[in-house]
Amino acid sequence: MRLLRTTALTGMLALAGLSAQARDNHALLIGASTYPALHERFWLRGPANDIELVSTYLQSNPVAQFAPENITVLADGVAGGTPPTLQAIRDGFAHLAATVQPGDFVYLHFSGHGSQAPALDPATETDGLDELFLPVDIGPWQDTVGTVQNALVDDEIGQMLTAIRARGADVWVVFDSCHSGTATRAAPGIEGETRERKLGPAALGIPADAMAAAEGASRALPSPRDIPDSAVELPAAAGEMGRLIAFYAAQTTETTPEKNMPKGKAGRRLQGVFTYTLFETLAERPGITYRQLGDEVLRKYTALNLARATPLFEGNLDDPVFGTGAAGRILQWPAARKKDRLTIPAGRLHGLSEGEEVILLASPADLDEAALASYEITGLDTFSATLTPKTEGPAQLPKGAVIRKISNNVDMSLSVALPQPGSAPAQALQEALNWARQNARIGPRLRFVPAGEEADLRLAVIPDSPRPDALWFLPASGIVEEDQYDTLFSISTADKDAQQLGTVLSDNLSHMGKALNLMKMGAATGGKTIDISADLTRAKFDTDSEEIYAHETVQSAIVHRMVPNDVIGLELTNPNSDPVDFNILYVGAQYSITFMGNGRLHPGDTLKEDFVLVTDDSFGRDRLLVIVSAADKQSAVEDLSFLDQPPLERTREIGQAARGLRGLLDEAGFGVSTRAAVSLSSRKTKAKPAPVILQFEIDTVPAD
């Protein structure tokens, strides 16, 4: 589903910014869970939870609050919600188009099943297929007219969006559904914990030959045409079109799951992974731009190993979210007294955790050293927290007092879900783990949990896979794409004794954990971090002349597609008054970590350098990490080359633990320390800013 096309972008860029005049915020929240026309195995539970979370956030966020009367909820399973039928959705859009005024802001959210069908107008789709959102009253495929009864087609959504934008209102639309026809399955033992938000054409009764004919005909089609504004009845005095920002949970060839969120926390419930991650990031970092939001979502997907989907972000991404002036990162909240405890309007969604220490300040502008008391978070839900004093505080709570988050702990353990017992590979695994524990090959950082529990990685035995005797390494979602077994890691068991299997398994897990923990650190949100300007660049390598040419800067908040002979570079600028050190690491799809170089940037310095040549040795999802740390004057440049490790097929010993940033990152490599978490920030008044880890997502793909 791609709604931003040439004319839409032209209209979007024509509006330079929101008017200073008063505006109204409107929201239409659509969550489809139960589908009477479909078998119950296709029903969802997460969309209703998504809509409740989004509605609560919109009414309470510190940047742009939405009045309850301006939020329309079309969701089954939500108190007071209207079932999201096709007609109800059309009526909701029509009401917005008739109500909004120039300068208003509209937020739209779609959670539910998506699918694909042969395009009603093939000229509008390069792949010959329409993307569909499925209301709860969908019916079967109607062969006579070539449509799925009551399905909402992407072209119609585009026209309804244009009608709202024609009124001069800005629109942000989020789709937490997917449209891929890829065959997927859940790992054995977690079928009830994870579901994909897509329906294959067969589930809707669409004939396979109709899909094949549509896809075959698409090769001869021209580029997609824009949704013409003339297709929508515009108001007589139409002015400039409002802006359009669109966020998609997955590209049209991918799927996106719903699972229990937040990962590993008590009280979690089924949510769309994309919806929860999106609003968790917003709660932690209100006032950021759409581009920054997209960057953080991509980082969290990597850090938590949640899903294989690639979210897509389109539009004027450098605008602040909700179109308001950026408020910066907010890590403090107003305090209120409740008997002998304090409460704050922030909770699990804002990155808080039970047992965490926070401090009380008389004023939002006070430094940490002016803390009046420290508190421990002892009660927590999604949007609020209860605090118990750790030190004696004031008898009267000062007017305007705030609670401030002073640290951020990163869990450096690696949890691994075991396969269901009973199979020969599962038995071999148990014997191998016993050997590994007895021989100290498994340290305290590796935790093994039963098959159905939350985990960073999953080991699964899949009898009908290409390697039925193998242990397959799956992401946290446990979703297997059946045509992509060759992209997954596995270990055969029939040809190994307990010692051999235990050695290979422990080496592989340590290897994976080192790379994954670097991502966790990059996604962490803490206190003050270093300010750094960074852009990814792309160039071409001429194999004949061996020269690099055609440099260009590529935008963030997307996954960059690179082909062999592309050259990846960086532009780094230090805007600070003190020097900083940088280290550049390339984390490959095979869990390799390549040290690309390091250096020091003095105040005002800019680095422009090429670092990576893309080859055809392997393809997949890679990451370029830029680690920037405060530099001491007349000191050696920070050197993180000890993190270097080859692809997963081979292993290398990890260097000795060190102090400072080296020590912190050695924790990421499962070093000798047994701490379960490390802090990325400090409460000390004059402490250096915490290191910042910038992450660029890169897909290396064949040239053709």
C-alpha positions, 0 to 999 in steps of 0.5 A: 500500500503506497499512498504517497505519489508525485502529485501528493508530494507536490501538494505536501511540499507546497505548505511550508508549515503550520499556521500559528493560528489555533487548530483542532486535532482529530483522530479516526482509529480503526481496529478490526479483530473479529471477522464473522465470514472467516474461520476463527483461526484468522481472528485477531486480538491485538487491534482492540488493544492497539486502539485503546493504547493509541486513544489514551496516548493521544489524550495525554501526550505532552505535545499535542493533546486530542480532545475526547470528542474529536477521537472517533473509535471504530473498533470491535472489542473496545468499550464504546467503539463502533464496529469497523465495517466498510460503511462505518469507515467511509462515514468516518472519513466523510465526517472528517472531510466535512469537519476539518478546517485549514491548519487542523491536524488529523491522525488516522490509525489502521490495525487489522488484517491486510491482503492483496487482490488483482487490481481493479485498475491495473494501471495504478499498480506496478505489481498488478495487485491492489493492497487491501485493508479488511473491515470486519464485514468482509465477504468472499471473493466475487468472481463476477466483478473481481473484488473481495466483498467489502474490502477497502482498496488502497486507491479508495483510501488514497481518495479519502485522504485527498478529500481531507487534505483538500480542506487544508488539514495535515494528515498522519496515517499509520497502517499496522497491517500487511499485505504479503502473500508469503507463506508463514508459520509460527514456531512450534509451541508459540502458535497462540502467542504470535499472529500475522496481520495478513491473509493470503489470497486463498483465505479470501477465496481468490483463485490462484490463477487470477492472482497469477494472471494479475502478477504476470500482466504487471510486467508490461505496465507503466509506472503507477499513476497518481491518484488524481485530485480530480477524482475527489470533489474538492471544496469550492474555495480549496486552498493549499493541500494539507501535508501527508505523512504515512507510516507502514508496518511492512512493505508489500512483500512482508508480514507484520505480527502481533504479540504480547508486548512489552516484551518480558514485562508483567501485564503485557497483552497482545499488541501490534508490534509496530503500534506498540513500538511506535508509541513507546518511542513517542512516549520516551521521546515526545517532540521528535521529528517523523524521521527521528521516530522512524529511525528509533523504530527501526533501531528497536526492531533490531535491538529486540529482535522482534520482527523481520518486517521492514517498516516504511516511512514516507512524506515530509519526515523532517516535520515534528510529530503531530506538526508541533514545535519540537519539545526535545526529549522529556525524561521528567514528569510532574509529581503528585502525592498519594498518601505516603507515595508519589505518582507520575503520569508516565509508565511502562510505555515511557521506558520506566521499569519496576525497581528503577531509581528516580529523583525528586526535583523542586523545579524542572530546570534543577540539576540532578545534584539538587535532588530533594529525595530519591524514589523507587518505582514500585507500581507500574502500568502503561501510562502511570507509576507509583513511587516509594521513597528510598531517602527521606523527602520534603514534608510538603511537595513543592509546587511544580516539583518533577520526578526525573529519570536519571539512568537507563539500564540495558539488559545485556543478557540473552534469553533463548527459548528452547524447542518443544521437548520430545524430538530427537534434536531437542533431546540432543540439545538438552545433552549438549547444554548439560555438557556446556554447563559442566564445562563452563561454556555457558555463562550467566548471561545466557538464559534458557526458557521453555518454548512458549516464553518470551525470549530474544532468540528461539531454537525450534525443531521444524520437522517439515523444514529442509533440515528436520534434524536441525535446531533453527535459530528464529527471531523473538516473534518465532515466525518462519517464512517458509520460502526463506529457510536459506536466510536462517541459521541452523545447526545439525544435530544427528552428526554431532555428539554432546560436546561437539553440539555444545561447543557449536551452540555456545559459540553461535549464541555468544556470537549472536549475543555480541551483535544483538547487544550492540543493537540494544545499546544503540536503541537505549534511551537515557539522559544527556547524550552527545550531539552529533550530526551524521549522514550516510552517503552512497557512491559508485565504485568503477571496477576498471579505473578503481575510482569512486564517483557519484557521491550522494547523501541518502536519507535516514528513517528508511532501510537503504538498498545497496547493490554490489559496487556501491560504496557506503560512506559517512559525513560526521560533524562535531557541533560541540565545544569539546572533542569527540571520538568516533568508531565505525563498526559494520554489523553484517547479516551473518552477525559479523562485526567489522571494525571500519576505523576510528578517529577524533573530531575537534569542535567544528570538524567534519569527516567525509570518508568512504568506509564500505564497498558492497560485494556479492559475497553475501546479502541480507540486512546489515547495520552501520554503527557509529559510536561517538564518545566524549574525548579527554584532551591529550588522550589516545583515540578511543579504539573499539577494534577489539569488538571485531568478529568474523561471520558466524561460521567462525569464532574468535576469542573476546579481548580482556575487559577494560574500563570506560567505554571499552568496558561498557562494550565488552559487557555487550560481548558477554565479557567476564562481568556478570552484571545483568545490566549496565548504565548509559548515563550518570547523575553526576553534575559534571559527568561527560555525556553518555556515548551515542550510537547511531545506526543505519539500516542497510539491505545488501541485494543483488544488482538485478 
